[in-house]
Amino acid sequence: MAAAAVGGRYMIRTWQAFKAHPVSKFYQGGFQQQMTRREAALILGVREHDPFHTVTAAHRRMMVANHPDAGGSHYLASKINEAKDMLAS
Amino acid sequence: MAAKIIANLIIMGSGIVGRAVLQAYRKALENANRNGVAHEAINNIRRAGKTMTEQEARQILGISENSTWEEIMQKYDTLFENNAKNGSFYLQSKVHRAKECLEAVYQNKNQGTS
């Protein structure tokens, strides 16, 4: 009975904390020196084993958002391309 | 009666398993040290680290050595917006960290001259 109460209070607290602080806490640091599949998946916003069409669609979307001619940077564009090459091979 | 036997067995079993785990861990460390894999891993972690270099920050935002803070903020706003709408959170974070890093640099510069 007491355990249920304690458990319930814990759940309520975590839920409140979850709502109070935005889940989005920015990733730390720069890009990794050697790109890994995991980082590539994070860059494109897909999962590591997503199918080819998902990866290419995500890649296209990212390039549109980060195109060098439209305010993006070449560095980011190259990272996005590298990520796509790693995942969609 | 049976409970005592079972309890003994469990304790002995966990002892044996624990010792085996320790031995395996030590062996793995030995192997890693011999191959130099551990050193590489440690170096990679330390190098990648939790901080961004100024050069990388400039590359991410696409600015040059002598850009003004306004230019940086412009680039940052564009990139942040675009990635928030149509990009990944990871890239957004990188853009944010790049701006943070350059903020520190420019604060120092301002303090130095003024």
N, CA and C atoms of all chains as a GROMACS GRO file, in nm:
protein
  609
    1MET      N    1   0.085  -0.120   0.000
    1MET     CA    2   0.000   0.000   0.000
    1MET      C    3   0.088   0.124   0.000
    2ALA      N    4   0.183   0.124   0.098
    2ALA     CA    5   0.276   0.238   0.105
    2ALA      C    6   0.364   0.240  -0.019
    3ALA      N    7   0.403   0.120  -0.064
    3ALA     CA    8   0.489   0.111  -0.184
    3ALA      C    9   0.418   0.172  -0.303
    4ALA      N   10   0.287   0.141  -0.314
    4ALA     CA   11   0.211   0.196  -0.426
    4ALA      C   12   0.208   0.348  -0.419
    5ALA      N   13   0.193   0.401  -0.296
    5ALA     CA   14   0.188   0.547  -0.280
    5ALA      C   15   0.321   0.610  -0.320
    6VAL      N   16   0.430   0.547  -0.271
    6VAL     CA   17   0.562   0.601  -0.304
    6VAL      C   18   0.585   0.595  -0.454
    7GLY      N   19   0.548   0.479  -0.512
    7GLY     CA   20   0.564   0.464  -0.656
    7GLY      C   21   0.485   0.568  -0.732
    8GLY      N   22   0.361   0.590  -0.686
    8GLY     CA   23   0.277   0.689  -0.753
    8GLY      C   24   0.335   0.827  -0.748
    9ARG      N   25   0.389   0.863  -0.628
    9ARG     CA   26   0.446   0.996  -0.614
    9ARG      C   27   0.568   1.013  -0.705
   10TYR      N   28   0.647   0.906  -0.713
   10TYR     CA   29   0.765   0.912  -0.800
   10TYR      C   30   0.724   0.935  -0.944
   11MET      N   31   0.619   0.861  -0.986
   11MET     CA   32   0.574   0.877  -1.124
   11MET      C   33   0.529   1.019  -1.151
   12ILE      N   34   0.455   1.075  -1.054
   12ILE     CA   35   0.404   1.211  -1.073
   12ILE      C   36   0.522   1.308  -1.083
   13ARG      N   37   0.622   1.287  -0.994
   13ARG     CA   38   0.737   1.378  -0.996
   13ARG      C   39   0.809   1.374  -1.130
   14THR      N   40   0.835   1.250  -1.179
   14THR     CA   41   0.909   1.239  -1.305
   14THR      C   42   0.829   1.299  -1.419
   15TRP      N   43   0.697   1.280  -1.415
   15TRP     CA   44   0.614   1.336  -1.521
   15TRP      C   45   0.621   1.488  -1.520
   16GLN      N   46   0.618   1.546  -1.399
   16GLN     CA   47   0.626   1.691  -1.389
   16GLN      C   48   0.761   1.741  -1.438
   17ALA      N   49   0.866   1.668  -1.396
   17ALA     CA   50   1.000   1.708  -1.440
   17ALA      C   51   1.010   1.701  -1.592
   18PHE      N   52   0.952   1.596  -1.647
   18PHE     CA   53   0.955   1.578  -1.791
   18PHE      C   54   0.885   1.694  -1.861
   19LYS      N   55   0.772   1.737  -1.804
   19LYS     CA   56   0.699   1.846  -1.870
   19LYS      C   57   0.770   1.979  -1.848
   20ALA      N   58   0.833   1.997  -1.730
   20ALA     CA   59   0.893   2.126  -1.698
   20ALA      C   60   1.016   2.151  -1.785
   21HIS      N   61   1.112   2.058  -1.782
   21HIS     CA   62   1.232   2.080  -1.862
   21HIS      C   63   1.207   2.026  -2.001
   22PRO      N   64   1.237   2.105  -2.102
   22PRO     CA   65   1.220   2.052  -2.236
   22PRO      C   66   1.309   1.930  -2.255
   23VAL      N   67   1.254   1.826  -2.316
   23VAL     CA   68   1.331   1.704  -2.337
   23VAL      C   69   1.456   1.734  -2.417
   24SER      N   70   1.445   1.838  -2.501
   24SER     CA   71   1.556   1.867  -2.587
   24SER      C   72   1.665   1.938  -2.508
   25LYS      N   73   1.770   1.862  -2.480
   25LYS     CA   74   1.890   1.923  -2.425
   25LYS      C   75   1.993   1.904  -2.533
   26PHE      N   76   2.052   2.012  -2.578
   26PHE     CA   77   2.136   2.004  -2.695
   26PHE      C   78   2.253   1.908  -2.676
   27TYR      N   79   2.289   1.842  -2.784
   27TYR     CA   80   2.406   1.754  -2.781
   27TYR      C   81   2.531   1.836  -2.758
   28GLN      N   82   2.627   1.776  -2.687
   28GLN     CA   83   2.749   1.848  -2.653
   28GLN      C   84   2.852   1.832  -2.764
   29GLY      N   85   2.946   1.924  -2.766
   29GLY     CA   86   3.067   1.906  -2.845
   29GLY      C   87   3.046   1.918  -2.994
   30GLY      N   88   3.156   1.894  -3.067
   30GLY     CA   89   3.150   1.906  -3.211
   30GLY      C   90   3.123   1.772  -3.275
   31PHE      N   91   3.144   1.765  -3.405
   31PHE     CA   92   3.127   1.639  -3.474
   31PHE      C   93   3.241   1.546  -3.436
   32GLN      N   94   3.216   1.416  -3.449
   32GLN     CA   95   3.322   1.321  -3.418
   32GLN      C   96   3.426   1.326  -3.527
   33GLN      N   97   3.550   1.290  -3.490
   33GLN     CA   98   3.656   1.296  -3.590
   33GLN      C   99   3.632   1.200  -3.703
   34GLN      N  100   3.585   1.080  -3.666
   34GLN     CA  101   3.559   0.978  -3.766
   34GLN      C  102   3.410   0.950  -3.757
   35MET      N  103   3.336   0.972  -3.865
   35MET     CA  104   3.192   0.958  -3.855
   35MET      C  105   3.153   0.812  -3.834
   36THR      N  106   3.063   0.790  -3.742
   36THR     CA  107   3.013   0.655  -3.718
   36THR      C  108   2.871   0.647  -3.772
   37ARG      N  109   2.821   0.523  -3.783
   37ARG     CA  110   2.684   0.505  -3.832
   37ARG      C  111   2.586   0.573  -3.738
   38ARG      N  112   2.618   0.568  -3.611
   38ARG     CA  113   2.527   0.627  -3.515
   38ARG      C  114   2.518   0.778  -3.535
   39GLU      N  115   2.635   0.840  -3.554
   39GLU     CA  116   2.633   0.984  -3.576
   39GLU      C  117   2.562   1.019  -3.706
   40ALA      N  118   2.587   0.935  -3.809
   40ALA     CA  119   2.521   0.959  -3.938
   40ALA      C  120   2.369   0.953  -3.920
   41ALA      N  121   2.323   0.854  -3.843
   41ALA     CA  122   2.178   0.843  -3.820
   41ALA      C  123   2.125   0.965  -3.746
   42LEU      N  124   2.203   1.015  -3.649
   42LEU     CA  125   2.160   1.133  -3.575
   42LEU      C  126   2.153   1.254  -3.665
   43ILE      N  127   2.254   1.267  -3.754
   43ILE     CA  128   2.258   1.384  -3.841
   43ILE      C  129   2.135   1.387  -3.931
   44LEU      N  130   2.101   1.270  -3.987
   44LEU     CA  131   1.990   1.268  -4.082
   44LEU      C  132   1.855   1.256  -4.013
   45GLY      N  133   1.858   1.225  -3.884
   45GLY     CA  134   1.732   1.209  -3.813
   45GLY      C  135   1.660   1.082  -3.850
   46VAL      N  136   1.736   0.977  -3.878
   46VAL     CA  137   1.676   0.847  -3.910
   46VAL      C  138   1.735   0.746  -3.814
   47ARG      N  139   1.692   0.622  -3.830
   47ARG     CA  140   1.752   0.516  -3.750
   47ARG      C  141   1.861   0.448  -3.833
   48GLU      N  142   1.952   0.382  -3.762
   48GLU     CA  143   2.069   0.327  -3.832
   48GLU      C  144   2.032   0.229  -3.941
   49HIS      N  145   1.924   0.154  -3.920
   49HIS     CA  146   1.891   0.050  -4.018
   49HIS      C  147   1.764   0.083  -4.094
   50ASP      N  148   1.737   0.213  -4.109
   50ASP     CA  149   1.620   0.252  -4.188
   50ASP      C  150   1.642   0.217  -4.334
   51PRO      N  151   1.534   0.193  -4.406
   51PRO     CA  152   1.548   0.156  -4.548
   51PRO      C  153   1.603   0.270  -4.632
   52PHE      N  154   1.648   0.235  -4.749
   52PHE     CA  155   1.717   0.326  -4.839
   52PHE      C  156   1.630   0.448  -4.870
   53HIS      N  157   1.503   0.427  -4.897
   53HIS     CA  158   1.421   0.540  -4.939
   53HIS      C  159   1.401   0.639  -4.825
   54THR      N  160   1.394   0.587  -4.701
   54THR     CA  161   1.382   0.679  -4.586
   54THR      C  162   1.506   0.765  -4.575
   55VAL      N  163   1.622   0.700  -4.590
   55VAL     CA  164   1.748   0.774  -4.575
   55VAL      C  165   1.762   0.879  -4.683
   56THR      N  166   1.731   0.843  -4.807
   56THR     CA  167   1.747   0.941  -4.915
   56THR      C  168   1.646   1.054  -4.902
   57ALA      N  169   1.526   1.022  -4.858
   57ALA     CA  170   1.427   1.129  -4.838
   57ALA      C  171   1.474   1.224  -4.730
   58ALA      N  172   1.526   1.167  -4.620
   58ALA     CA  173   1.577   1.252  -4.512
   58ALA      C  174   1.693   1.337  -4.561
   59HIS      N  175   1.781   1.275  -4.641
   59HIS     CA  176   1.896   1.347  -4.694
   59HIS      C  177   1.852   1.465  -4.779
   60ARG      N  178   1.752   1.441  -4.864
   60ARG     CA  179   1.705   1.550  -4.950
   60ARG      C  180   1.650   1.664  -4.867
   61ARG      N  181   1.574   1.628  -4.763
   61ARG     CA  182   1.513   1.730  -4.678
   61ARG      C  183   1.620   1.812  -4.608
   62MET      N  184   1.723   1.741  -4.557
   62MET     CA  185   1.830   1.811  -4.486
   62MET      C  186   1.907   1.902  -4.578
   63MET      N  187   1.930   1.857  -4.704
   63MET     CA  188   2.006   1.940  -4.796
   63MET      C  189   1.928   2.064  -4.834
   64VAL      N  190   1.797   2.050  -4.845
   64VAL     CA  191   1.716   2.168  -4.876
   64VAL      C  192   1.726   2.269  -4.761
   65ALA      N  193   1.723   2.218  -4.640
   65ALA     CA  194   1.729   2.308  -4.524
   65ALA      C  195   1.867   2.369  -4.507
   66ASN      N  196   1.972   2.294  -4.545
   66ASN     CA  197   2.107   2.342  -4.518
   66ASN      C  198   2.185   2.370  -4.644
   67HIS      N  199   2.115   2.406  -4.751
   67HIS     CA  200   2.187   2.426  -4.876
   67HIS      C  201   2.278   2.547  -4.868
   68PRO      N  202   2.404   2.532  -4.914
   68PRO     CA  203   2.499   2.644  -4.903
   68PRO      C  204   2.448   2.771  -4.971
   69ASP      N  205   2.373   2.754  -5.081
   69ASP     CA  206   2.325   2.874  -5.150
   69ASP      C  207   2.212   2.942  -5.075
   70ALA      N  208   2.154   2.871  -4.980
   70ALA     CA  209   2.038   2.926  -4.910
   70ALA      C  210   2.066   2.942  -4.762
   71GLY      N  211   2.185   2.987  -4.729
   71GLY     CA  212   2.210   3.019  -4.589
   71GLY      C  213   2.280   2.909  -4.512
   72GLY      N  214   2.300   2.792  -4.574
   72GLY     CA  215   2.368   2.687  -4.501
   72GLY      C  216   2.518   2.704  -4.510
   73SER      N  217   2.591   2.610  -4.457
   73SER     CA  218   2.736   2.616  -4.468
   73SER      C  219   2.785   2.492  -4.542
   74HIS      N  220   2.899   2.506  -4.610
   74HIS     CA  221   2.952   2.393  -4.685
   74HIS      C  222   2.988   2.279  -4.593
   75TYR      N  223   3.036   2.314  -4.476
   75TYR     CA  224   3.078   2.211  -4.381
   75TYR      C  225   2.961   2.122  -4.343
   76LEU      N  226   2.848   2.185  -4.308
   76LEU     CA  227   2.731   2.106  -4.271
   76LEU      C  228   2.682   2.024  -4.389
   77ALA      N  229   2.682   2.085  -4.508
   77ALA     CA  230   2.636   2.012  -4.626
   77ALA      C  231   2.723   1.889  -4.649
   78SER      N  232   2.855   1.905  -4.632
   78SER     CA  233   2.943   1.790  -4.653
   78SER      C  234   2.919   1.683  -4.548
   79LYS      N  235   2.890   1.725  -4.424
   79LYS     CA  236   2.860   1.626  -4.320
   79LYS      C  237   2.734   1.549  -4.353
   80ILE      N  238   2.634   1.621  -4.404
   80ILE     CA  239   2.508   1.555  -4.439
   80ILE      C  240   2.532   1.455  -4.551
   81ASN      N  241   2.612   1.495  -4.651
   81ASN     CA  242   2.642   1.402  -4.760
   81ASN      C  243   2.718   1.280  -4.710
   82GLU      N  244   2.813   1.305  -4.622
   82GLU     CA  245   2.891   1.194  -4.567
   82GLU      C  246   2.799   1.098  -4.491
   83ALA      N  247   2.706   1.157  -4.417
   83ALA     CA  248   2.613   1.073  -4.340
   83ALA      C  249   2.529   0.986  -4.433
   84LYS      N  250   2.482   1.047  -4.542
   84LYS     CA  251   2.400   0.970  -4.634
   84LYS      C  252   2.481   0.860  -4.699
   85ASP      N  253   2.607   0.891  -4.737
   85ASP     CA  254   2.691   0.788  -4.799
   85ASP      C  255   2.714   0.671  -4.706
   86MET      N  256   2.724   0.704  -4.576
   86MET     CA  257   2.750   0.597  -4.482
   86MET      C  258   2.629   0.507  -4.463
   87LEU      N  259   2.510   0.567  -4.462
   87LEU     CA  260   2.391   0.488  -4.430
   87LEU      C  261   2.325   0.428  -4.553
   88ALA      N  262   2.331   0.500  -4.665
   88ALA     CA  263   2.254   0.455  -4.781
   88ALA      C  264   2.346   0.388  -4.882
   89SER      N  265   2.428   0.297  -4.834
   89SER     CA  266   2.524   0.234  -4.927
   89SER      C  267   2.478   0.094  -4.966
   90MET      N  268   1.472  -2.672   0.539
   90MET     CA  269   1.585  -2.759   0.511
   90MET      C  270   1.632  -2.739   0.368
   91ALA      N  271   1.538  -2.755   0.276
   91ALA     CA  272   1.571  -2.736   0.133
   91ALA      C  273   1.610  -2.591   0.108
   92ALA      N  274   1.541  -2.502   0.181
   92ALA     CA  275   1.570  -2.359   0.158
   92ALA      C  276   1.714  -2.327   0.191
   93LYS      N  277   1.766  -2.390   0.299
   93LYS     CA  278   1.904  -2.361   0.336
   93LYS      C  279   1.999  -2.407   0.227
   94ILE      N  280   1.970  -2.528   0.171
   94ILE     CA  281   2.058  -2.580   0.066
   94ILE      C  282   2.055  -2.487  -0.054
   95ILE      N  283   1.932  -2.448  -0.088
   95ILE     CA  284   1.920  -2.360  -0.206
   95ILE      C  285   1.994  -2.229  -0.183
   96ALA      N  286   1.978  -2.175  -0.060
   96ALA     CA  287   2.046  -2.048  -0.031
   96ALA      C  288   2.196  -2.064  -0.045
   97ASN      N  289   2.248  -2.174   0.009
   97ASN     CA  290   2.392  -2.197  -0.002
   97ASN      C  291   2.436  -2.205  -0.147
   98LEU      N  292   2.357  -2.278  -0.225
   98LEU     CA  293   2.392  -2.294  -0.367
   98LEU      C  294   2.397  -2.157  -0.436
   99ILE      N  295   2.294  -2.076  -0.405
   99ILE     CA  296   2.290  -1.945  -0.471
   99ILE      C  297   2.412  -1.863  -0.435
  100ILE      N  298   2.448  -1.864  -0.308
  100ILE     CA  299   2.562  -1.782  -0.266
  100ILE      C  300   2.690  -1.832  -0.330
  101MET      N  301   2.706  -1.965  -0.329
  101MET     CA  302   2.828  -2.018  -0.390
  101MET      C  303   2.831  -1.986  -0.538
  102GLY      N  304   2.715  -2.004  -0.603
  102GLY     CA  305   2.707  -1.979  -0.747
  102GLY      C  306   2.745  -1.836  -0.781
  103SER      N  307   2.687  -1.742  -0.707
  103SER     CA  308   2.717  -1.601  -0.737
  103SER      C  309   2.863  -1.571  -0.710
  104GLY      N  310   2.921  -1.637  -0.609
  104GLY     CA  311   3.063  -1.617  -0.583
  104GLY      C  312   3.147  -1.661  -0.700
  105ILE      N  313   3.112  -1.779  -0.752
  105ILE     CA  314   3.192  -1.832  -0.864
  105ILE      C  315   3.176  -1.743  -0.986
  106VAL      N  316   3.051  -1.705  -1.014
  106VAL     CA  317   3.027  -1.620  -1.131
  106VAL      C  318   3.100  -1.487  -1.116
  107GLY      N  319   3.094  -1.431  -0.995
  107GLY     CA  320   3.159  -1.303  -0.972
  107GLY      C  321   3.308  -1.311  -0.996
  108ARG      N  322   3.369  -1.419  -0.946
  108ARG     CA  323   3.513  -1.435  -0.965
  108ARG      C  324   3.547  -1.450  -1.112
  109ALA      N  325   3.464  -1.525  -1.184
  109ALA     CA  326   3.488  -1.545  -1.327
  109ALA      C  327   3.479  -1.412  -1.402
  110VAL      N  328   3.380  -1.332  -1.363
  110VAL     CA  329   3.363  -1.202  -1.429
  110VAL      C  330   3.487  -1.116  -1.405
  111LEU      N  331   3.535  -1.115  -1.281
  111LEU     CA  332   3.654  -1.034  -1.251
  111LEU      C  333   3.773  -1.079  -1.334
  112GLN      N  334   3.791  -1.211  -1.342
  112GLN     CA  335   3.905  -1.264  -1.418
  112GLN      C  336   3.894  -1.224  -1.565
  113ALA      N  337   3.772  -1.238  -1.619
  113ALA     CA  338   3.753  -1.205  -1.760
  113ALA      C  339   3.781  -1.057  -1.784
  114TYR      N  340   3.736  -0.974  -1.690
  114TYR     CA  341   3.759  -0.830  -1.703
  114TYR      C  342   3.908  -0.799  -1.705
  115ARG      N  343   3.979  -0.863  -1.613
  115ARG     CA  344   4.122  -0.836  -1.606
  115ARG      C  345   4.191  -0.881  -1.734
  116LYS      N  346   4.148  -0.998  -1.784
  116LYS     CA  347   4.208  -1.049  -1.907
  116LYS      C  348   4.181  -0.954  -2.023
  117ALA      N  349   4.057  -0.903  -2.026
  117ALA     CA  350   4.020  -0.812  -2.135
  117ALA      C  351   4.106  -0.686  -2.128
  118LEU      N  352   4.127  -0.635  -2.008
  118LEU     CA  353   4.211  -0.516  -1.993
  118LEU      C  354   4.351  -0.545  -2.044
  119GLU      N  355   4.403  -0.663  -2.007
  119GLU     CA  356   4.537  -0.701  -2.051
  119GLU      C  357   4.546  -0.701  -2.202
  120ASN      N  358   4.447  -0.770  -2.263
  120ASN     CA  359   4.446  -0.776  -2.409
  120ASN      C  360   4.439  -0.639  -2.472
  121ALA      N  361   4.353  -0.557  -2.413
  121ALA     CA  362   4.336  -0.423  -2.470
  121ALA      C  363   4.466  -0.347  -2.461
  122ASN      N  364   4.533  -0.356  -2.346
  122ASN     CA  365   4.658  -0.283  -2.332
  122ASN      C  366   4.762  -0.334  -2.429
  123ARG      N  367   4.759  -0.466  -2.451
  123ARG     CA  368   4.858  -0.522  -2.542
  123ARG      C  369   4.835  -0.472  -2.684
  124ASN      N  370   4.708  -0.465  -2.723
  124ASN     CA  371   4.680  -0.422  -2.860
  124ASN      C  372   4.679  -0.272  -2.876
  125GLY      N  373   4.681  -0.200  -2.766
  125GLY     CA  374   4.676  -0.054  -2.779
  125GLY      C  375   4.539  -0.002  -2.812
  126VAL      N  376   4.440  -0.090  -2.806
  126VAL     CA  377   4.304  -0.044  -2.838
  126VAL      C  378   4.254   0.050  -2.732
  127ALA      N  379   4.285   0.018  -2.607
  127ALA     CA  380   4.234   0.101  -2.497
  127ALA      C  381   4.291   0.242  -2.508
  128HIS      N  382   4.420   0.251  -2.540
  128HIS     CA  383   4.481   0.383  -2.551
  128HIS      C  384   4.415   0.465  -2.660
  129GLU      N  385   4.391   0.396  -2.773
  129GLU     CA  386   4.325   0.466  -2.883
  129GLU      C  387   4.189   0.516  -2.841
  130ALA      N  388   4.115   0.427  -2.773
  130ALA     CA  389   3.979   0.465  -2.732
  130ALA      C  390   3.984   0.584  -2.639
  131ILE      N  391   4.077   0.579  -2.544
  131ILE     CA  392   4.086   0.688  -2.447
  131ILE      C  393   4.124   0.817  -2.519
  132ASN      N  394   4.220   0.806  -2.612
  132ASN     CA  395   4.260   0.927  -2.683
  132ASN      C  396   4.146   0.984  -2.765
  133ASN      N  397   4.071   0.893  -2.830
  133ASN     CA  398   3.959   0.943  -2.910
  133ASN      C  399   3.859   1.016  -2.823
  134ILE      N  400   3.832   0.958  -2.706
  134ILE     CA  401   3.733   1.020  -2.618
  134ILE      C  402   3.785   1.156  -2.574
  135ARG      N  403   3.912   1.161  -2.537
  135ARG     CA  404   3.964   1.288  -2.487
  135ARG      C  405   3.967   1.391  -2.597
  136ARG      N  406   4.005   1.348  -2.717
  136ARG     CA  407   4.015   1.444  -2.826
  136ARG      C  408   3.878   1.493  -2.868
  137ALA      N  409   3.783   1.400  -2.890
  137ALA     CA  410   3.649   1.442  -2.932
  137ALA      C  411   3.588   1.529  -2.823
  138GLY      N  412   3.595   1.479  -2.703
  138GLY     CA  413   3.563   1.560  -2.587
  138GLY      C  414   3.426   1.622  -2.588
  139LYS      N  415   3.407   1.712  -2.498
  139LYS     CA  416   3.279   1.777  -2.486
  139LYS      C  417   3.287   1.920  -2.533
  140THR      N  418   3.398   1.961  -2.588
  140THR     CA  419   3.408   2.100  -2.632
  140THR      C  420   3.430   2.104  -2.782
  141MET      N  421   3.388   2.214  -2.838
  141MET     CA  422   3.403   2.232  -2.981
  141MET      C  423   3.519   2.327  -3.004
  142THR      N  424   3.595   2.303  -3.107
  142THR     CA  425   3.704   2.396  -3.136
  142THR      C  426   3.648   2.516  -3.210
  143GLU      N  427   3.722   2.628  -3.198
  143GLU     CA  428   3.675   2.751  -3.260
  143GLU      C  429   3.670   2.735  -3.411
  144GLN      N  430   3.771   2.662  -3.464
  144GLN     CA  431   3.775   2.648  -3.609
  144GLN      C  432   3.653   2.572  -3.660
  145GLU      N  433   3.618   2.465  -3.588
  145GLU     CA  434   3.501   2.388  -3.630
  145GLU      C  435   3.375   2.472  -3.619
  146ALA      N  436   3.368   2.552  -3.514
  146ALA     CA  437   3.250   2.637  -3.496
  146ALA      C  438   3.236   2.732  -3.615
  147ARG      N  439   3.350   2.790  -3.657
  147ARG     CA  440   3.344   2.882  -3.772
  147ARG      C  441   3.302   2.808  -3.898
  148GLN      N  442   3.352   2.685  -3.912
  148GLN     CA  443   3.315   2.609  -4.032
  148GLN      C  444   3.167   2.576  -4.032
  149ILE      N  445   3.116   2.540  -3.914
  149ILE     CA  446   2.974   2.501  -3.907
  149ILE      C  447   2.886   2.618  -3.946
  150LEU      N  448   2.920   2.737  -3.896
  150LEU     CA  449   2.836   2.852  -3.927
  150LEU      C  450   2.870   2.913  -4.062
  151GLY      N  451   2.982   2.870  -4.120
  151GLY     CA  452   3.016   2.919  -4.253
  151GLY      C  453   3.064   3.063  -4.253
  152ILE      N  454   3.145   3.099  -4.155
  152ILE     CA  455   3.193   3.237  -4.147
  152ILE      C  456   3.346   3.235  -4.150
  153SER      N  457   3.402   3.352  -4.170
  153SER     CA  458   3.547   3.359  -4.180
  153SER      C  459   3.604   3.415  -4.051
  154GLU      N  460   3.736   3.432  -4.054
  154GLU     CA  461   3.806   3.475  -3.933
  154GLU      C  462   3.759   3.611  -3.884
  155ASN      N  463   3.737   3.704  -3.977
  155ASN     CA  464   3.705   3.840  -3.932
  155ASN      C  465   3.561   3.877  -3.963
  156SER      N  466   3.470   3.791  -3.924
  156SER     CA  467   3.328   3.827  -3.936
  156SER      C  468   3.284   3.899  -3.810
  157THR      N  469   3.183   3.981  -3.827
  157THR     CA  470   3.133   4.052  -3.710
  157THR      C  471   3.032   3.965  -3.636
  158TRP      N  472   3.003   4.005  -3.515
  158TRP     CA  473   2.909   3.929  -3.434
  158TRP      C  474   2.770   3.929  -3.497
  159GLU      N  475   2.735   4.041  -3.566
  159GLU     CA  476   2.603   4.047  -3.629
  159GLU      C  477   2.591   3.941  -3.737
  160GLU      N  478   2.699   3.927  -3.818
  160GLU     CA  479   2.696   3.825  -3.922
  160GLU      C  480   2.676   3.688  -3.862
  161ILE      N  481   2.749   3.664  -3.753
  161ILE     CA  482   2.739   3.534  -3.688
  161ILE      C  483   2.596   3.509  -3.642
  162MET      N  484   2.536   3.612  -3.579
  162MET     CA  485   2.400   3.593  -3.529
  162MET      C  486   2.303   3.568  -3.644
  163GLN      N  487   2.326   3.639  -3.758
  163GLN     CA  488   2.239   3.618  -3.874
  163GLN      C  489   2.246   3.473  -3.920
  164LYS      N  490   2.373   3.428  -3.940
  164LYS     CA  491   2.391   3.291  -3.986
  164LYS      C  492   2.329   3.192  -3.888
  165TYR      N  493   2.353   3.221  -3.760
  165TYR     CA  494   2.302   3.130  -3.658
  165TYR      C  495   2.151   3.123  -3.664
  166ASP      N  496   2.086   3.240  -3.674
  166ASP     CA  497   1.940   3.239  -3.675
  166ASP      C  498   1.887   3.161  -3.794
  167THR      N  499   1.945   3.189  -3.914
  167THR     CA  500   1.899   3.116  -4.033
  167THR      C  501   1.914   2.966  -4.013
  168LEU      N  502   2.036   2.925  -3.977
  168LEU     CA  503   2.063   2.782  -3.966
  168LEU      C  504   1.976   2.717  -3.860
  169PHE      N  505   1.962   2.786  -3.746
  169PHE     CA  506   1.884   2.728  -3.637
  169PHE      C  507   1.739   2.710  -3.678
  170GLU      N  508   1.683   2.814  -3.742
  170GLU     CA  509   1.544   2.805  -3.787
  170GLU      C  510   1.526   2.692  -3.886
  171ASN      N  511   1.616   2.691  -3.989
  171ASN     CA  512   1.601   2.589  -4.093
  171ASN      C  513   1.607   2.449  -4.035
  172ASN      N  514   1.702   2.430  -3.944
  172ASN     CA  515   1.714   2.296  -3.889
  172ASN      C  516   1.603   2.263  -3.792
  173ALA      N  517   1.547   2.365  -3.729
  173ALA     CA  518   1.436   2.337  -3.639
  173ALA      C  519   1.314   2.292  -3.718
  174LYS      N  520   1.293   2.359  -3.835
  174LYS     CA  521   1.176   2.323  -3.915
  174LYS      C  522   1.200   2.190  -3.987
  175ASN      N  523   1.314   2.181  -4.054
  175ASN     CA  524   1.332   2.074  -4.152
  175ASN      C  525   1.455   1.992  -4.131
  176GLY      N  526   1.510   1.997  -4.013
  176GLY     CA  527   1.637   1.930  -3.998
  176GLY      C  528   1.633   1.836  -3.880
  177SER      N  529   1.748   1.793  -3.839
  177SER     CA  530   1.754   1.705  -3.725
  177SER      C  531   1.796   1.783  -3.602
  178PHE      N  532   1.760   1.730  -3.489
  178PHE     CA  533   1.793   1.794  -3.362
  178PHE      C  534   1.945   1.796  -3.343
  179TYR      N  535   2.010   1.695  -3.391
  179TYR     CA  536   2.155   1.684  -3.377
  179TYR      C  537   2.222   1.803  -3.444
  180LEU      N  538   2.182   1.834  -3.568
  180LEU     CA  539   2.243   1.946  -3.638
  180LEU      C  540   2.211   2.077  -3.568
  181GLN      N  541   2.089   2.086  -3.519
  181GLN     CA  542   2.051   2.205  -3.446
  181GLN      C  543   2.142   2.225  -3.326
  182SER      N  544   2.169   2.116  -3.254
  182SER     CA  545   2.257   2.126  -3.138
  182SER      C  546   2.395   2.173  -3.180
  183LYS      N  547   2.445   2.118  -3.291
  183LYS     CA  548   2.579   2.157  -3.334
  183LYS      C  549   2.585   2.305  -3.365
  184VAL      N  550   2.479   2.353  -3.431
  184VAL     CA  551   2.475   2.496  -3.465
  184VAL      C  552   2.474   2.578  -3.336
  185HIS      N  553   2.395   2.532  -3.241
  185HIS     CA  554   2.386   2.603  -3.113
  185HIS      C  555   2.521   2.605  -3.042
  186ARG      N  556   2.587   2.487  -3.040
  186ARG     CA  557   2.717   2.478  -2.972
  186ARG      C  558   2.819   2.566  -3.042
  187ALA      N  559   2.810   2.571  -3.176
  187ALA     CA  560   2.904   2.656  -3.250
  187ALA      C  561   2.887   2.801  -3.209
  188LYS      N  562   2.763   2.844  -3.197
  188LYS     CA  563   2.739   2.982  -3.158
  188LYS      C  564   2.789   3.006  -3.017
  189GLU      N  565   2.765   2.911  -2.927
  189GLU     CA  566   2.813   2.924  -2.790
  189GLU      C  567   2.962   2.943  -2.786
  190CYS      N  568   3.031   2.857  -2.862
  190CYS     CA  569   3.177   2.860  -2.862
  190CYS      C  570   3.226   2.995  -2.912
  191LEU      N  571   3.166   3.044  -3.021
  191LEU     CA  572   3.211   3.171  -3.076
  191LEU      C  573   3.173   3.288  -2.987
  192GLU      N  574   3.061   3.272  -2.916
  192GLU     CA  575   3.019   3.375  -2.821
  192GLU      C  576   3.131   3.400  -2.721
  193ALA      N  577   3.182   3.288  -2.666
  193ALA     CA  578   3.290   3.300  -2.568
  193ALA      C  579   3.410   3.371  -2.628
  194VAL      N  580   3.444   3.332  -2.749
  194VAL     CA  581   3.561   3.392  -2.815
  194VAL      C  582   3.540   3.541  -2.834
  195TYR      N  583   3.421   3.579  -2.881
  195TYR     CA  584   3.397   3.720  -2.908
  195TYR      C  585   3.384   3.801  -2.781
  196GLN      N  586   3.334   3.740  -2.674
  196GLN     CA  587   3.330   3.810  -2.545
  196GLN      C  588   3.472   3.846  -2.504
  197ASN      N  589   3.563   3.747  -2.516
  197ASN     CA  590   3.701   3.773  -2.478
  197ASN      C  591   3.760   3.883  -2.561
  198LYS      N  592   3.727   3.878  -2.692
  198LYS     CA  593   3.783   3.980  -2.780
  198LYS      C  594   3.734   4.118  -2.739
  199ASN      N  595   3.604   4.126  -2.712
  199ASN     CA  596   3.547   4.255  -2.672
  199ASN      C  597   3.609   4.305  -2.543
  200GLN      N  598   3.626   4.211  -2.448
  200GLN     CA  599   3.684   4.251  -2.321
  200GLN      C  600   3.828   4.295  -2.339
  201GLY      N  601   3.896   4.228  -2.431
  201GLY     CA  602   4.036   4.261  -2.455
  201GLY      C  603   4.054   4.402  -2.510
  202THR      N  604   3.968   4.438  -2.606
  202THR     CA  605   3.986   4.569  -2.669
  202THR      C  606   3.928   4.681  -2.584
  203SER      N  607   3.811   4.658  -2.524
  203SER     CA  608   3.746   4.767  -2.447
  203SER      C  609   3.798   4.775  -2.304
   0.00000   0.00000   0.00000
